[in-house]
Amino acid sequence: MRKLRHLQKLTTKKQPPIRGATQDLNEKDELSGCLDEDFNRIKQLFEGAADFTYREINLNAANSAVILFLTGLVNVERMEFHVINPLLNGKENFMKQTEITIGDLKGVLSSAQVAQGENFQEVIASILSGSTVILMDGSKKALFISEQAWEQRSVDEPVSEAVVIGPREGFTENIRTNTSMIRRRLQTTSLKFEYMKIGTLSNTEVVITYLEDIAEHSIVGEVRNRLKRIDIDAIEDSGYIVEFIEDHPFSLFPQVLQTERPDRVVGNLLEGKIAILVANSPFALIVPITFFEMMNSPEDYYGRFIMTSFIRVIRYLFLLVALLFPSIYIAVTTFHHELMPTNLIFSVAASREKVPFPAVIEALLMEITFEALREAGLRLPRPIGSTVSIVGALVVGQAAVEAGIVSAPLVIVVATTGIASFMFPSYPLTGAIRLLRFFLIFLAATLGFYGILLGVFFILVHLVQLRSFGVPYLSPIAPFHFNNLKDIFIRVPWWMVNERPQETGKRNLKRLGSRNRKY
């Protein structure tokens, strides 16, 4: 028994956390200058990595060099043309020199981007990021040549944020492509990109983007600090970062806007927001954000303001429908019959005559079924997903009514609620409304309209308390800024939007010149 307990202690002993190769190396761990020693140390770190490739070159009788790279991350043809061929062609000049410096090698390379490093951490990080590294005997410096190339998806129309009028391009998984799409739209030196890496094993590249003349420096600093505090083994998507940087991670309401549209990112940058781009993810993060900005679509700014204002009013109206319609139906049919017209009471009573369940059970059955059909439609292949969800809803609803399990009015209520939930431009906000709808259904089933009002009151109190990087979530309603109401429930013409949002753009409020149209 003692031996068994001893073995259990050994097997359950806490293991040290796995760290990445670049983190295990000390920043002051410099190259020795002995090519064999440095090269053997690097080969030990990449032992077992079949994609690790190297090429040794004798420059002259006294000097030699080695080229290191990872197959699949480097454009081999360009690397041969810009690195190997110049070194081989320059051997005649190297033969005449008794001592070759790293600067001599740099002078013969034809690559556009060549940098230098002095320690192992920089060497390993450069190899892992797709650069070509050159080590030379007798030199304590290494050359890093940027000749990266890997398979990537072409720029295509965003899937999650489709618009009728507006730009058709969306972000890709290549962070360089994403930054270039932003730079094309904002050709100003005020646009800044700050690079950092997160993930001890993945070393995922993250870019903080902002306009220096507009963004609040305190908010930029807070974004930078929160990202630096993230200590995780790998970042696979920008969604990993959201939960680390939110002010209120346990709230149902999203405090970070996720978008794959570069035009939406640029529009928010012009209002003093900060964007976070993550390598291998087509979704950019925008902070700080407010509830009303979650309700706005990029297409709102490309159409005429009259139609846009009408659509926004409809959108907010159906926000109430998506949140309250099922609970109002349950409260009326269970507690407040006097609120319905007589003819409607008879119609609802006749439809529910054969239904064996109370209204709340009936509503929960239909809501859960509708949620299951919605998720099934998303997970199935695209050509048949929408067909299955629509046909499934029709078949299940009709069969349930004919079988007497649910009433026909409730099917109408659930269908209308489902349609209303598809009107929100932000998918995370849709999820919050869907969950809160169940919360209000339970309150309506127990307390009637009093329960609904109590639930709405708690939701409003929660929204008032929320912050996104210190910015009130219900701004500009709470706190109230009259001049910023021009782009909330309606959208006024562009020539009337003369100021940026007070909370994020107060360093540079003016956004229109004096020669614009006035009435």
DOBA-556552 format. One record per residue (C-alpha): x, y, z. Coordinates in steps of 0.2 Angstrom, whole numbers, plus 2048, in hexadecimal, padded with zeros to 3 digits. Example, Ala and Ser with C-alpha at 12.3 -4.5 7.8 and 13.67 -1.06 7.14 Angstrom:
2
83E7EA8278447FB824
end
This chain:
519
80080080080E80C8048168097F380580C7EB80281C7F38148217EF81181D7DC8008277DD80A8367E48168357D68098347C97FF8427D080E84E7D380A85F7CB8148617BB81C8717B681387B7A981887979782188879082688D77F83788C77883989E7778338A178983F89379084E89D7898558AC7928548BD78A8678BF78E86B8AE7878768B577987E8AC76A88F8A576E8978A975D89C89775B89189074C89287E75188D88276387F88D75F87988275187987275B86F87B76986188075C86186F75585E86876684F87476984786E75884B85C75A83D85275383686074983685973783386A72F84387173784F87472886087B72786E87E71988088071D88B88B71289E88D7128A189F70F8B489D70E8C28927168C089B7278AD89F72889D89572688B89972887A88F72B86989472585A88E73084888E72C83888472D83187C71E81F88271A82189372282E89971682D89D70383B8926FE83D8996EC83E8AB6F384A8A570085589D6F48558AC6E88588B96F68628B070386B8A06FC8708A66EB8778B76F18828AE6FE8888A16F188B8AF6E48958B96F08A18AB6F58AE8B26E98AE8C36F38AE8B97048BD8AF6FE8C88BF6FD8C38C470F8CC8BD71E8BE8C272A8AB8C272589F8CC73088C8CA73288B8DB7298938D371A8868C67188788D371B8808DD70D87E8CF70086C8CA70485F8D16F88508CE7048468DE7088458DA71B8548D57248578D77378648D27448638C975586F8C57638678B876E85F8A676C84E8AC77184D8B87618548AA75684789D75B8398A975B83E8AE74983F89D74382E89874A8268A874282C8A273183C8AD72F84C8A672785A8A773486D8A872F87A8A473C88D8A773889C8A07408A58AD74B8968B974C88B8BB75B87D8C27518708BA7458678C07368548BE73584D8BF72383A8C07208368B57128268AD71A8198A570F80B8997147FA89470D7EC8A17117DA8A470D7D78B27017CE8C27067BB8BE7047AA8C57097A78C471C79B8B57207958BB7317928CD72D78B8CE71B7848DE71577B8E47057848F47037968F67087A78EF7067A88DC7027B98D770A7BC8D071B7CA8CB7267D48BB7237DF8B172E7EF8BA7287F28C87347FD8D27277EF8D171B7E38D87287EE8E772D7F18EB71B7DE8EC7187DD8F97277EC9027217E490470F7D590D7177DF9187237EE91F71A7F49297298039297347F792A7437F29187407FD90D74C8008FA74D8088F375C80E8E175B80F8D476980F8C176B8038B87778048A577B81389C78281188E7758088967668118A77678028AF75E8058C07577F88CD75D7F78DF7577F08EE7607E98FB7537E490C7577E491E7517F192875C7E99397597D793375E7D892476A7D992777D7EB9227837E591B7937D990F78A7E890A77E7F390778D7E58FD7967E38F27867F68EF7867F78EA7987E98DE7977F08D57888018D47917F98CC7A07F38BD7967FD8AE79A7F789F7907FF8917867F68957757EA8A176D7E189975F7D48A775B7D08B97617C28B176B7CF8AB7777D48BC77B7C28C377E7C08BB78F7D18C17957CE8D37927BB8D67967B78E17A57A88D57AA7AC8C37A479D8BC7AC7908C87A47858C17967888D178C7988D27817A48E07857AF8DD7767A98DF7647AF8D17587AE8D57467B68CF7357B38DF72C7C28EB72A7B68F97267AE8F77377BF8F773F7C39077367B390F73B7B690B74D7C891174D7C29227477B79237567C69207627C490D7647D29007647D38F17597DC8E175E7E18D574F7E68C37537F08B87477E78A97407D68B17447CB8BB7377C28C47467C88D474D7C48DA75E7BE8EC7617BF8F47727B78FE77B7A58FA7757948FF77A7838F777977D90276C78C8FF7617888EC7627778F175A77E8FA74B7838F273B7918F872F7838F972177B90772C78891372678890F71377591271076B92271176792872375492772175491571D76191172A75891A7377489107337528FF73475990474574890874C7428F77467528EF74D74F8F675E73D8F175E7418DF75A74E8DF76773F8E17747358D476A7448C776B7468CA77D7348CC7847288C47787278B277F7278B97917198C578D70F8B77857118AC79470D8BA7A06FD8BF7976F68AD7956FB8A87A66F78B77B16F08C67A86E28C079D6D98D079E6E68D97946E18CF7846D18D37796C38C877C6C48C076A6D68BD76C6D38B577D6C78A87756D38A57676E28A17726D789777E6D188C7706E28897696E988477B6DA87977F6E286977A6F486E7806F886479070686F79670688079E70C88F79371D89079B72187D79771A88078572588F78273488778973287777E73088276E73E88E77374A88077674587776674888775C75988976475E87775F75887A74D76288A74C77288275276F87374676D87F73877E88773C78787773E78186E72F78987271E78488371777A87D70876E87271377087B72476388972075787D71875787172775587F73374688772A73D87672574186F73673887E73F72987D73372786A73572A86974871F87874B7108727407128607477128677597028717566F986274E6FE85775C6F886376970886577270987876F6FD8857696FE88E7596FF8A076170F89A76A71789475A7148A575271C8AD76272B8A276172D8A474E72C8B77507398B775E7458AD7547448B87457468C77517568C075875E8BF74675D8D274476C8D675077D8DA7477878D37557868C075878C8C076A77E8CD76E7728C17677778B37727758BE7817638C277C75F8B07797658AB78B75C8BA79374C8B578A74B8A579574E8AF7A57408BA7A17358AB79C7378A37AE7338B47B67248B67AC71E8A57B07208A87C371C8BB7C57138C07B57168D27AF71E8D67C072B8C97BD72F8D07AB7318E27B273C8DC7C07478D27B37488E17A774D8EC7B675B8E17BB7618E07A97618F37A876A8F47B87778E87B377A8F17A277D9027AB78A8FA7B67938F27A77A48F97A17AE8F67927C08FB7957B99087A17AC90F79579990E79B79090079178190B78E78A91B78978492778277392478B77B92179C78592C79E77B93779378394078477794977A78294C76B78693A76977493576777593875577B92775177291C75E75F91975A76092274A76E92873E76E93A73977793F72978A93F72978B95172878395373978E94674279B9537477A294B7567A993A75B7A393176A7A693A77A7AD92B7847BA9257777BE93476C7BE9437787D19467737CB94B7627B994D7627B79577517B594C7427AE9577357B496772D7AB97872C7A797771979B96871B78896A71677E97372376B977725
end
